Every structure is written in C-alpha cells, then in structure tokens.
C-alpha cells in the first residue's frame, strides 16, 4: 500500500495528513497544538509545553502503529534500502 503524505503550516503550526494513495482515505491526521492567547502564567506555559511534547509522542506512536498494521497485513514485502 502506498501513501500520499501532505504537510503544511496552519497558522504557524505543522499539520500532517497521510492518505491511502489508491482509495484516498485518510489514514492519519495530526496537528501540532496551538498556543492559546489567554496563557499568561508560567504554569500555563509549562502545561502548553507538556501538551506539545505529548502531541509529538502521539504522532510517532500513530506512525508506528500504521507501519505495524502494514507489516501484519503483508503489505510491506521488503525494507527499502537507503540511497
């Protein structure tokens, strides 16, 4: 199965969307958390930093699960060689 990967910036935040190339169905959609304008205290900033770290971890977890699903379905036959 091949994928079409779309990336863009939405208001300065990265957005990733991975679609199945043959069906066009969205397999993964992810957006980096936005900073809220009402954040004022150091606690709020620390909470936002934590949310951003968690969002990146969640992205890699979902990418891992998507790849694992491909292997389990037999859609990946060989590991591509680096160029």
C-alpha positions, 0 to 999 in steps of 0.5 A: 500500500502506498501513501500520499503524505501532505504537510503544511503550516496552519497558522504557524503550526505543522499539520500532517495528513497521510492518505491511502494513495489508491482509495484516498482515505485518510489514514492519519491526521495530526496537528501540532497544538496551538498556543492559546492567547489567554496563557499568561502564567508560567504554569500555563506555559509549562502545561502548553509545553507538556501538551506539545511534547505529548502531541509529538509522542502521539504522532510517532506512536500513530506512525508506528502503529500504521507501519505495524498494521502494514507489516501484519497485513503483508503489505510491506514485502521488503525494507527499502534500502537507503540511497 
